[in-house]
Amino acid sequence: MKKTISIFALSVLPAFALAAGTHAGGHGTASHGMHGHDMSSMSHASSPVGQPGDPAKVTRTIEVTMDDAMRFTPSDIEVKAGETVRFFIKNTGKIPHEMVIGSVAELKEHAAMMQKMPGMKHAEPNMITVNPGQKGGLVWQFPQTGTVDFACLLPGHMEAGMIGKVTVG
């Protein structure tokens, strides 16, 4: 009888794991039960935040460094409306960091979700996670004037001041 129960338990365990879902596949998956977690709204063309850029139309590359002092360098960036920028991002720290482009409200909302789900992985065009000592790139188009924010949303990083802004003029 014990052997039958053990076999049954082992056979249904993978089903429970699949039902629980994983965040490794990126944002917007319904399996984890978090409503409103789809970050795709941050990348619509009508958004003042901007949209993913075409790498063939990059007009300028901006180098951004992330470090364990919880800072972006530079943290204030100026671009022109309509400009497509390649952010060349380098993590000089000893822990992972990320750059996520969005509005302050969207960034704060997402950071709160990440506090609840610290193992979350990102797979959206407005964000990149860079491991210690690594480099990465992000291409973004800024279609209209205003201010666009960016932050590291790993738990505690934004709260420690790892936030910046892009002024689109």
C-alpha positions as CSV (number, residue, x, y, z in Angstrom):
1,M,0.0,0.0,0.0
2,K,2.8,2.5,0.9
3,K,4.5,1.8,-2.4
4,T,1.3,2.5,-4.3
5,I,0.8,5.8,-2.5
6,S,4.4,6.8,-3.1
7,I,4.1,6.0,-6.9
8,F,0.9,7.9,-7.0
9,A,2.4,10.9,-5.2
10,L,5.4,11.0,-7.5
11,S,3.2,10.7,-10.6
12,V,1.0,13.7,-9.7
13,L,3.8,15.9,-8.4
14,P,4.9,17.1,-11.9
15,A,1.2,18.0,-12.7
16,F,1.1,20.2,-9.5
17,A,4.4,21.8,-10.5
18,L,3.0,22.6,-14.0
19,A,-0.2,23.9,-12.5
20,A,1.7,26.2,-10.2
21,G,3.4,27.8,-13.2
22,T,6.8,29.4,-13.6
23,H,7.8,32.9,-14.4
24,A,10.9,31.8,-16.4
25,G,8.9,32.2,-19.6
26,G,8.5,35.9,-19.2
27,H,5.7,38.2,-18.4
28,G,2.0,37.9,-19.2
29,T,1.7,34.1,-18.5
30,A,-1.6,33.4,-17.0
31,S,-0.4,30.2,-15.2
32,H,1.0,32.1,-12.2
33,G,-2.3,33.6,-11.3
34,M,-1.1,37.2,-11.1
35,H,-3.5,39.4,-13.0
36,G,-2.3,42.6,-14.7
37,H,1.3,41.4,-14.8
38,D,1.6,41.6,-18.6
39,M,4.3,44.3,-19.1
40,S,3.5,44.5,-22.8
41,S,1.4,47.6,-22.1
42,M,4.8,49.4,-21.5
43,S,5.8,48.9,-25.1
44,H,2.8,50.1,-27.2
45,A,3.5,52.6,-29.9
46,S,0.9,55.0,-28.5
47,S,2.6,55.1,-25.1
48,P,4.7,58.2,-24.2
49,V,7.2,55.7,-22.8
50,G,8.1,54.6,-26.3
51,Q,8.4,51.3,-28.1
52,P,11.0,48.7,-29.1
53,G,13.3,50.2,-31.7
54,D,14.5,48.9,-35.0
55,P,18.3,48.1,-34.7
56,A,18.7,49.2,-38.3
57,K,17.4,52.7,-37.4
58,V,19.6,53.4,-34.3
59,T,20.9,57.0,-34.4
60,R,23.0,56.9,-31.3
61,T,24.4,54.5,-28.7
62,I,24.4,55.5,-25.1
63,E,26.6,53.6,-22.6
64,V,25.0,52.9,-19.2
65,T,26.8,51.4,-16.3
66,M,25.0,49.6,-13.4
67,D,26.8,48.9,-10.1
68,D,26.4,47.6,-6.6
69,A,26.1,51.1,-5.2
70,M,22.6,50.8,-6.8
71,R,23.2,53.5,-9.4
72,F,23.0,53.9,-13.1
73,T,25.7,56.0,-14.7
74,P,24.5,58.2,-16.3
75,S,21.1,58.4,-14.5
76,D,19.9,61.4,-16.5
77,I,19.8,60.9,-20.3
78,E,18.6,63.3,-23.0
79,V,17.3,62.2,-26.4
80,K,15.4,63.8,-29.2
81,A,11.7,62.9,-30.0
82,G,11.7,60.2,-32.6
83,E,15.2,59.1,-31.9
84,T,16.0,55.4,-31.8
85,V,18.7,54.7,-29.2
86,R,20.8,51.6,-28.4
87,F,21.6,51.4,-24.7
88,F,24.9,49.6,-24.3
89,I,24.5,48.3,-20.7
90,K,27.4,47.1,-18.5
91,N,27.1,45.6,-15.0
92,T,30.3,46.4,-13.1
93,G,28.9,44.9,-9.9
94,K,29.0,41.5,-8.2
95,I,25.3,40.9,-8.3
96,P,22.7,40.9,-11.2
97,H,21.1,44.2,-12.2
98,E,18.5,45.2,-14.8
99,M,17.3,48.1,-16.7
100,V,13.6,48.4,-17.3
101,I,12.0,51.3,-19.2
102,G,8.6,52.5,-18.2
103,S,6.6,55.2,-16.3
104,V,7.3,55.6,-12.6
105,A,3.8,54.1,-11.8
106,E,4.5,51.0,-14.0
107,L,7.9,50.6,-12.5
108,K,6.7,50.8,-8.9
109,E,3.8,48.4,-9.6
110,H,6.2,45.9,-11.2
111,A,8.8,46.3,-8.4
112,A,6.1,45.4,-5.9
113,M,5.3,42.2,-7.8
114,M,9.0,41.3,-7.9
115,Q,9.1,41.7,-4.1
116,K,6.5,38.9,-4.0
117,M,8.2,36.8,-6.7
118,P,11.9,37.4,-6.4
119,G,12.9,34.6,-8.8
120,M,11.1,36.2,-11.7
121,K,12.8,36.4,-15.1
122,H,12.1,39.0,-17.7
123,A,11.6,38.5,-21.4
124,E,10.2,41.9,-22.7
125,P,11.7,44.3,-25.2
126,N,11.7,47.2,-22.6
127,M,13.9,45.3,-20.1
128,I,17.2,43.6,-19.8
129,T,18.9,41.7,-16.9
130,V,22.7,41.8,-16.9
131,N,24.7,39.4,-14.8
132,P,27.8,40.6,-12.9
133,G,30.7,41.6,-15.2
134,Q,28.5,41.1,-18.3
135,K,27.2,43.5,-21.0
136,G,24.0,43.7,-22.9
137,G,22.0,45.9,-25.3
138,L,18.5,47.4,-25.5
139,V,17.2,49.3,-28.5
140,W,14.3,51.7,-27.8
141,Q,12.5,54.4,-29.8
142,F,11.3,57.6,-28.0
143,P,8.4,58.9,-30.3
144,Q,7.3,61.9,-28.2
145,T,8.5,64.6,-25.9
146,G,8.3,64.1,-22.2
147,T,10.0,62.1,-19.5
148,V,10.6,58.3,-19.5
149,D,11.9,56.5,-16.5
150,F,14.0,53.4,-16.1
151,A,15.0,51.4,-13.0
152,C,16.4,48.1,-11.7
153,L,13.4,46.2,-10.4
154,L,15.2,43.4,-8.6
155,P,14.0,43.4,-5.0
156,G,15.3,46.4,-3.1
157,H,17.3,47.9,-5.9
158,M,14.9,50.6,-7.0
159,E,14.1,51.4,-3.4
160,A,17.9,51.9,-2.8
161,G,17.9,54.5,-5.6
162,M,18.6,52.5,-8.7
163,I,16.4,54.7,-11.0
164,G,17.0,57.1,-13.8
165,K,15.2,59.2,-16.4
166,V,15.3,59.9,-20.1
167,T,14.3,63.4,-21.0
168,V,12.8,63.4,-24.5
169,G,13.0,66.8,-26.1
